[in-house]
Amino acid sequence: MRVLITNDDGIHANGLRELYRAVSALPGVEASVIAPDSNRSATARSITTRSPLWVREVAFGDGVKGFATDGTPVDCVRFAQLGLLDERPELIVSGINHGSNLGDDITYSGTVAAALEGIVLGIPAIAVSQQAENVGMGWCGREFDFEVGARFTAELVRALGAEPMPADTLININCPAEATTNVEVTHLGKRLYKDELRLVDEEPEGGRRYEIYGFEPSFKDEEGSDLSAVARGRISVTPVHFDLTDRAGIESLRGRDLGEMLAVARADAPSSGGGPPPGR
């Protein structure tokens, strides 16, 4: 099985190195690395469209090399899909992230974004993140123990080689800071953000500089959620898919007279001769 390993912390991150060692040791697995050349945390699903991207080989030691790019985590997956590795990967594994990606946080995460790009392209994917020590339920810190998370992820890769998940499903793994013997299949939980508008600097000309993110969040303690599982020292394993359509919302919208709204909009709009708006 051909496995692409990527991340958003950069190709030199310890979490990626630990993950590569564990996955590449599996029999029958051919693991390759394409990762950002530096930290791209919280870039979500951003892509690089306005300039070409550099790619350079980076030595891992023991004769192993990976590719580093000045692009985003999503760009890394695109590189693999478009032929940088000669053959298309059969599984994307993104991580191990330095900090958890739980609940609503996954929408900001470059780690999860790389895995999402896999399922957009029809490639099953895993995102794996490690809670930092001594930071409670926050995102980041300086001390991480990736060993259990890497080995657990490798075992999941082994299992998926025998019995794959659907190609439109990614698995989001979060490991608690402390060693654990418990694992739980979960749903995404709800973060309670505590962001503030904090003035940190002012210029004589009137410009002001603010901090608006990064203050310690809490969470809704809900049975079965990924946040609650990790808070109780368990590894959380959450299946995620990309279909964002609100099925109930479809029927609700169909119950509204959207045709009448369009008729009003057209009646109120300046005449344009019936053609498309300028610039189209």
Order of alpha helices (4+ residues) and beta strands (2+ residues): beta-alpha-beta-beta-beta-alpha-beta-alpha-beta-alpha-beta-beta-beta-beta-beta-beta-alpha-beta-alpha-alpha
